């Protein structure tokens, strides 16, 4: 089970809160879990997908490089290339 360490506060209208509480009760889960699931589904999956696409693009941009005999050499080349493009 995940250990939640950070707290976020959100203000809702009375109706939003009531409707979300009803949904949480129907799904037999706490409101916090319902909101975490929603954030995961809507925003965090999208972010991970975008990050993966960027990683693929970075790897594809290396297509013209020679393939080193040793993995450590390739890793050094990749990291130098990545640093040269200002990627985090």
C-alpha positions as CSV (number, residue, x, y, z in Angstrom):
1,X,0.0,0.0,0.0
2,X,1.2,3.5,-0.8
3,X,2.3,5.8,1.9
4,X,0.8,9.2,1.3
5,X,3.1,12.0,2.5
6,X,1.8,15.2,0.9
7,X,-1.4,16.9,1.6
8,X,-3.3,19.1,-0.9
9,X,-6.3,21.2,0.0
10,X,-9.1,21.9,-2.4
11,X,-12.2,24.1,-2.0
12,X,-15.4,22.7,-3.5
13,X,-18.9,24.1,-3.8
14,X,-21.5,22.5,-1.5
15,X,-22.9,20.7,-4.5
16,X,-19.5,19.4,-5.7
17,X,-18.7,18.1,-2.3
18,X,-22.1,16.5,-1.8
19,X,-22.0,14.8,-5.2
20,X,-18.4,13.6,-4.7
21,X,-19.3,12.3,-1.3
22,X,-22.2,10.4,-2.8
23,X,-20.0,8.9,-5.5
24,X,-17.4,7.9,-2.9
25,X,-20.0,6.2,-0.7
26,X,-21.4,4.4,-3.8
27,X,-17.9,3.1,-4.6
28,X,-17.2,2.4,-0.9
29,X,-14.1,4.5,-0.7
30,X,-13.0,7.6,1.1
31,X,-13.4,10.9,-0.7
32,X,-9.6,11.4,-0.7
33,X,-9.2,8.1,-2.5
34,X,-11.8,9.1,-5.1
35,X,-10.0,12.4,-5.7
36,X,-6.6,10.7,-5.9
37,X,-8.0,8.3,-8.5
38,X,-9.4,11.1,-10.5
39,X,-6.1,13.0,-10.5
40,X,-4.3,9.9,-11.5
41,X,-6.7,9.1,-14.4
42,X,-7.0,12.6,-15.8
43,X,-3.6,14.3,-15.2
44,X,-0.9,11.9,-14.1
45,X,-1.4,9.3,-16.8
46,X,-1.3,12.0,-19.4
47,X,1.9,13.4,-17.9
48,X,3.6,10.0,-17.9
49,X,2.5,9.4,-21.5
50,X,4.0,12.8,-22.5
51,X,7.2,12.0,-20.6
52,X,7.5,8.7,-22.4
53,X,6.9,10.3,-25.8
54,X,9.7,12.8,-25.1
55,X,12.0,10.0,-24.1
56,X,11.3,8.2,-27.3
57,X,12.0,11.3,-29.3
58,X,15.3,11.8,-27.5
59,X,16.3,8.2,-28.3
60,X,15.2,8.6,-31.9
61,X,17.3,11.7,-32.2
62,X,20.4,9.5,-31.5
63,X,19.7,7.5,-34.7
64,X,22.7,9.0,-36.5
65,X,25.2,8.2,-33.7
66,X,27.4,5.1,-33.9
67,X,26.6,2.3,-31.6
68,X,29.4,1.8,-29.1
69,X,30.7,-1.6,-28.2
70,X,30.2,-1.0,-24.5
71,X,27.0,0.1,-22.8
72,X,28.9,2.5,-20.6
73,X,30.2,4.3,-23.6
74,X,26.7,4.6,-25.1
75,X,25.4,5.9,-21.8
76,X,28.0,8.6,-21.7
77,X,27.2,9.7,-25.2
78,X,23.5,9.7,-24.5
79,X,23.9,11.7,-21.3
80,X,26.2,14.2,-23.1
81,X,23.6,14.5,-25.9
82,X,20.8,15.0,-23.5
83,X,22.7,17.6,-21.5
84,X,23.5,19.5,-24.7
85,X,19.7,19.8,-25.5
86,X,18.8,21.2,-22.0
87,X,16.6,18.2,-21.1
88,X,15.9,17.4,-17.5
